[in-house]
Amino acid sequence: MVSVRPAEHPDALERLVDRESLRELQARFCRYVAMSAWDDLDRLFAPAGQIRAYGDDGELVCFADAPHIGSTLAERYSDAVLVLTACLEELTIHTPHRAEGVWAFEHLAVRTGGDGGRRRANGRGYVLAAYERDGAAWRIRSLEFTRLLLELGEPG
């Protein structure tokens, strides 16, 4: 076990606080997606923030820039219930104002089609994240989702 005493490493506590703030920021992103709280989601992004998503074939499937990320996702998923999980993070604090992370993710989207049928899409992959501090708060500068696996079927 490694013990770090704040007196020996004065920035160690600040780095831990920053890491926890970034975890909470990513958790809020996932929660706002699940709640379809698109205006709240927009406030998580830096003014020049963006989101990109690539399918399992490497093709760009979604792109949005701030401040329209929430409305872009709302339009794309208007007929779906979404659940997004990000975990197993690797976070790097580069400076007091810049950080990056890599997260494993899983998404589940259940769509209701115009014919009354329901379809399920369950994807897994990783997300590359860049963050910047805006005053006292961290904001998302970019999220780049790369899906490695997609399973389609009926909701179960």
Secondary structure, 3 states (H helix, E strand, C coil): CCCCCCCCCCCHHHHHHHHHHHHHHHHHHHHHHHHCCHHHHHCCEEEEEEEEEECCCCCEEEEEECCCHHHHHHHHCCCEEEEEEEEEEEEEEEECCEEEEEEEEEEEEEEECCCCCEEEEEEEEEEEEEEEEECCEEEEEEEEEEEEEEEEECCC
